[in-house]
Amino acid sequence: MRSPRALATVALAAVSVLTLSGTCTSTAQDRAVAASAGESGGLSGAAACPGLEGYTCATLTVPLDHNGGVSDRLGLKVAMADNVKAPKGVLLFLTGGPGQPGVPFVERLSKKLTPLLNDYRLVMIDQRGTGGNALQCPQLQKEMGSSDLTPPTVRAVTDCATAIGRDRRFYSTSDTVADLELLRRALGVRKMTLDGVSYGTYTAERYALTHPQHVARLVLDSVVPQTGYDPMDRAAMRAAPRVLTAACKAIGCGTDPAADLAKVVDTYDNGVDVLDALTTWEFVDPDYAAMIDALHKAAGGDPGPLRGLIAGVRQGSAATAEELSQGLHASTLCLDGRYPWGRSDMPVAGRQEALEKAGAELTPADYGPFDATTATGLGSMLSCLRWPRTPAPPLPPEHRRLPGIPVLLLGGDRDLSTPLEWLYDQEKLTPRARVVVVPGAAHSVQTRAASDKGRQAVFDFLLRR
């Protein structure tokens, strides 16, 4: 469930996807708006979006607890194109993370999706716990930035959970799906088309499973399967040799990056750092040229360049909670996830033992050139290992299929954040799937790929009758 990462020390201009506009208000302001808006589910405070011609911004009021046990409400920022009578209706674009806002990306997305915007009304939302409602966990934010994989300290995790308190049970994907249904009603439409990227694909899938009658089409770009993400990231570890070998061939590197990767992990016992760096580097360069060179040097006995890249990735991955909330990231993943110890409602005592047992049962067929220590030591896994016991929301049955609506599954063959293996897992559960794989592209094909193949596939899919 990767989020785009801002690698400021290496190529800020290339990965500036977390740059925010001035359309967000503070959490206190949003709660105040929600409190004054009255009935949950309404849009209030509609006004022209600052600095964004042709869009209206408003606040969607939603209950913190959709089951009604807690009376608090949230005010979620929404940006809506002004073409209310667009012939093909609403196109709701869902960002990733979990933890990214939506409204700050309207201008960027509207440029990427221009051919669609005469026919569709583009709508984006700051999902609960993001943007102006960002869950604030200063130390966890400092340690993890915009990464999924950087291991946090136990103190940072427990302090975060304590700061959020019992409200952490209200930040699952199920809660976001309920918010989106209130948004649909507030927009006054019977059906929406959903376009999701990364974690946004998972949210879109869950919405379609819950409200199939209200979905016209789905675009799933950089797919997280509806069965959920793997906290051991085994598909990414197994995919790394394939991705690096293809990238090497494209640039004529003259080395064997798959062999170099295996030797580096075995020699330096740094699998978590290397996997974290690789899944970040695709946002800088989908050819992985600097990483391939650094791996080769490290395999030959000179780890300095690789260590420098890893350090640069860590430094450059810094992000504020308003850009990507690690508090929301942890809250959602821990509620949604299936872990070696079970789900979030399992006691903390016993989780470590269950994790160690699961790690001991892994084989090279599970983790490829990495190792069991990498699989059990990734940041999201460790965050949820220490996350306090929290009631777990129901999940859809693992083998339930998406409704029979048109679905475009879009991916890049260089993506390690959401590897193609996940896309093909989702295809098995998608009756009307159309699959488009873009050679040479990495994560977030619609917004980041150099090739227009993926974007054109989206245009053709959404504009056909």
N, C-alpha and C positions, 0 to 999 in steps of 0.2 A: 504494500500500500504506500508506495513511495510518494513523496512530495518533491517538486522541483527544488533544488538546493542552490543557494546563492554562493558561488565560489569566488568571493571578492578578491582574494589574493592572487588568483590565477587568471580569471577571465570574467570580470564583473559584467562587462557589456554583453557577453554571450549568455549569461544566465541570470539576467535581471528580472526574472519572472516574479519576484516577491516585492517589487516596487509598488508602493501603495499610493492611491490618490487621496484626495482630502475629503472623501465622502463618508468616512466613519465617524461616529460619535463615541463617547465613553460608555462603559457598561452602566454607570449610574444614570446617565442621560437616557439610555435605552430602556432601563427598568422603569424610569419615571414616565416615559412615553407610554410603555405598556400598561402601567398602572392607571393612566388617565384615559386609555383607549376603550376601557370597558370590556365588552364581550370579546372573548378569545377568538382569533381567526380573522379579524378585520384588518384592513390596511388603513393607516392614518398618516397624517402629516405629509400628504403628497405634494411634491414641489419639483421643479426642474432640478436634475442632478447637477451639482456644481461643476462647471467646466466640461460638461458632456452634453452636447447638443442632440436633441431628439430623444432624450430619455428622461423619465420621471422617477424620482426616488421616493420611497415611502417606508413605513415601518409596519411589519406584520406582527400582530400581537398573538402570542401562543402561550398556552399554559406550560409552566415548568414541568408539571406532572400531568400527562395526558389521562391518567387514571383518576384524577381528581382528589388525590389524597393531600396534596399541597396546593395552597391557593395562589402562590406566586406566579407571576407571568414574566415572559421575556419579550423584548422588542427586537425583532430581527430585521436588519436592513435589506431592502429589496430595490433593485433597479429594473425598470421596465421600458422597453421601447415604446414610443408613442403611437405606433401603427396598430392601434387596438383591433382593427378589423382586418388584420393580415389574413389572406385567403387560406393559408394552411395552419393558422392558429399559433399557439404558444410553443416556443422552443426554449425549454428550461435547461440551461447549461450548468452542470454540477462540477465544481472543482474538487481537488484531491486532498490528501493528507492521511487520515483525517486531521483537520486543524486549519486548513486554508479558508479564508473568506472568499466571497464571490464578487461582491459589488466592485472592489477595486480593479477587477480584471475586465470590466465591461468594455472599456475603450479598446483594449488590446484585442479582445475576442471579436468585437464588432468589425474590426479591420480584417481579421482572418476569415470571418464568415460572411463577408460582404455579399457574395452571390446569393445567399439565402435570405437576406433581410428584407427584400420586397415581399416575400411570400410568408415569412415567419415573424412573429413578435418575440424578439430575444428578451429573456428574463433571467436574472441572476440574483442569488440570495446569499447573505452571510448566514451559513448554517449555525445552529445553536453552539455556543462555546467558541466561536471564531469572531474575528474582526472586532467590532465594538463590544461584543459579549465575550471576548476571549477569556478563557480560564487562565488565571495568572499563577504560575509556579516559577518564581525567579531562578532558583538554583537548578531545577531540572531544565529550564529553558537555556540557562547558561551552559550546562554540560552537554546537552543534546542538540541545541540549535534547531536546524531543520532536518536532522538525520533521524532515520528509523533505527539505525544499527549501532550507533555509538553507545557503549555501555555506560549507564548512569550509576552514581553511587546509591547505596541503600538509603542514605539520609535524604538525598534529593527526592527520591521516589516517595518515601513515607511522609516527608514534609509537604509534598504536593498533595497527596491524598488527604492529609489533615487539613490543609488550607481549603480545599474544595468541600470537605466534609461529606455529610450524608447526601448532599445534592449530586454527588458523582454518579449515583444510580440513574440519573435522568439524562445521560449523555450517550446513550446507545444509538446505533443506526435506526432501531425501531422508533425512537423518539424523533429523529430527523425525518423519517418517512411520514410520521404523523404530522409534523410541521408542514411538509410539502403538500400533503392532502389539504390542509387548511389554506395553503397558498393557492392551490388550484381553485378552491371554492371562492376565495377572495377575488381571484381574477375573473371568475364567472365563466369558466370554460368547462366543457364536458370531458375533453381529453387534452393531454399534453404530449408533445414529443420531447423525450429526454435525451440529452447528449452529455455523457459523463466521461471524465478522464481519471484514470488511476482509481483512487478510492471513490471518486464520483461514479465509476461504473458499478461498484458494489452497491452504492446507494440507489442508483437507477434500477438495478436488478431487484433489490429488495422492495422498491416502490412498485415495480411491475408485478411482483409476486403477491403483494398485499392488495393492490388496486388495479387488477388487470383491465377492468372495464374503462379505466381512465387514461390508458396509454395508447397512443397512436403508433409510434415507432420508437426504437431505441438505437442510439449510436453509442457503442462501448469502445472507447479508445484507451489502449494500454490496460488490458483487462485484468481485474481482480475477480476471480470466479465467485458465484453466489454462495458457494460452500465456504467461503472465507479464506483469509490468507494463512499461510503456513508460518508459524513463528520461528521455525527452524530454517526457513528460507532454502529448503533443499532444492527446489527447482532452479533457483538462481545459481546455487553452487554448482549444480550439474551442468547448467547452461554456459557457465563462464568459459570453458575451453572452446565450445562452438563459437561463441561470440568473438572471442579474442582471435581465434584462427581465421574467421571470416574477415575481421578488421585487418589483420596482418596481411592477408592476401590482397585486400583492396589497396593497401599502401605499399606493398612490396617490401615488407620489413626485413625479410631474410632471416628471421629467427623462428623458433617454435615456442610461441607464448604459452601454449597449454603445458608443455613440459617445464617451462620456466616457472609458471605459476605453481605447479605441484612441488617443484624443488624449493621454492621460496617458502611456502607454507610449512613444508617439512623441516627446513633448515632453521627458520626464524620463529616458528610457532606464533605467527602473526595473522592467522586467518581472518579474525574479526576485522582487524584494521584494513587488510587488503580488500576484503569484500565490501566494506564500507566505502573505501576509496574508489573501487571499480564502479559501484552503483551510483556514485556521485559523478564520476568522470564522464559518464555518457551525456550529461548535460553540458559539459564543456566541449567534448569532441567525441562523436560516435565512432570515430576511427581508433580511439584509445591510444593514439601514437605515443604520447609521453609515458603512459602507463606501461605499454608494451616494452618500450626502451628501458624503463626503470626496473621492470621485472627481470629483463635479460641481464642487466648489470648486477642486480641482487643475486640472481642465480649463479653468476660468475664470481661472486665473492665481494661485490661492492654494494652494500645496502644503502649507502648514503642518499642517492637520488630518490629511491623509493620512500625512504623515511621522510625526506623533504616533501614529497608529494602528499604523503599521508598527513603530515603536520599542516600543510597548506589547506588540505581538504577540511580538516578540523577547524582551522581558523576561519576559513571562508564560509563555513556552514552556519555561522552565527545568524540568528533570526530572532526578532521580537515575537512576543505572543500574538500581537496583532497581525503579524505576517504568517506565522504558523504556530498555533498554540500547542505546546507539548503537554499541558494539562489536559486539554481536550483529546489530544492524540492518545495519551495513556488511558483516560477514562473510557473512550470508545473502544479501543482495541481490547482492553481487559474485559469489558462487558460482552463484546461480540465474539471473542476468540475462544478457540478450543486448544487447550494446552496439555502437556503430558500429565498434569495433575487434575485435569478436568476444566471446569469453568470458574468464573469469578466467585461463585458461591461456595467454593471449597475452602476449608480452613487453611490459613497460611502455614501452620505446622504440617509438615508432610509434603509440601510442594517441592522442596529442594530434593528430597529423597526420590520423589517421582521423576523429577527432571534428570537426576543422575542415572536412574534406572533406564530411562528412555535413551539417554546418550550412550549408555553401555551396549544397547541393543542395535545401534546404528552400524552400518557397514559402508565401505566405499561406494557401493551402488546407490546409497542415499545421498552422499555429500561430494562425490567426485574427487577433484584434486584437493579439497579442503579436508577437514577432520571433524570428529565429534565435538571437540572443544569449541570449534567455530559454531556449529549448529546449536549448541546449548548456551552460548555466551553472547548472543546478539542483544542489542539494546531493548527492543520491544519485548523480547522474552523476559529479560531481567526486570524490566519495569513491572510487568504483570506478576512476576514471581513474588514480589514484595508488596504488591497492591493489596490493601486491606480487603477482607472478605466482604463482598457486595452482592446483593441479589442479582441473579443472572436473568435477563429477559429471554423469552422464548425465541428460538431460531427456526426458520423454515426447515422442513425435512431435507436431508442432504441430497436426496435423489429426485426431489420435486423439480419439474421442468418449467421453464419460463412459458408464459402464455403464447399462443400462436400468432404473435404480431411480428411484423418485419423487424429484424435486428441486424445491424451491421457490426461485426466484430473486427476491430482495426488494431493492428500492431506493427511494431518495427522489429526486424530480426536482430538488431543490436541491443535490444532492451534487456537489461538485467534487473531493473527495478520491478517490472511486471513481465517476466519472461514469457515467450510465446507458448510455453507449455501450459501456462494458466489459461491463455486464450483457447487452446484446444480442449482443455478441461471444460470450459464454459460452452464450447460448441456442442458437446455431447448433451447438454441440458437445454439447448436452444433449438426448438423445432424449425424455425424459419430463419436460420442463420445464413448470412452472407459474410464470408471471411476475406479480408484484404490484408496482406502482409506487404509492408513497404521495405524493400531491400535498402540496407544502409541507414535506416532510421532507428532511433532509440526511443526513449520514453516521450509520451505526449505528441503523437504524430501530427495532429491538427495544428498545433501551435509551434512546433519546433523542427519538424523535418525539413531538410533542404529540398527534397523532392515534393512535387505537387500531387503525386499519385494518391496519397491518402486523403488530402483535402478534396480532390476531385471526386474520389469515391464517395465521400460524405455528401458533396453537392448532388451528385447523380442519385444517390440513395434517397435523399430527403426531398428532391424536387420532382422525382418521377411520380406519376399518378398512381 
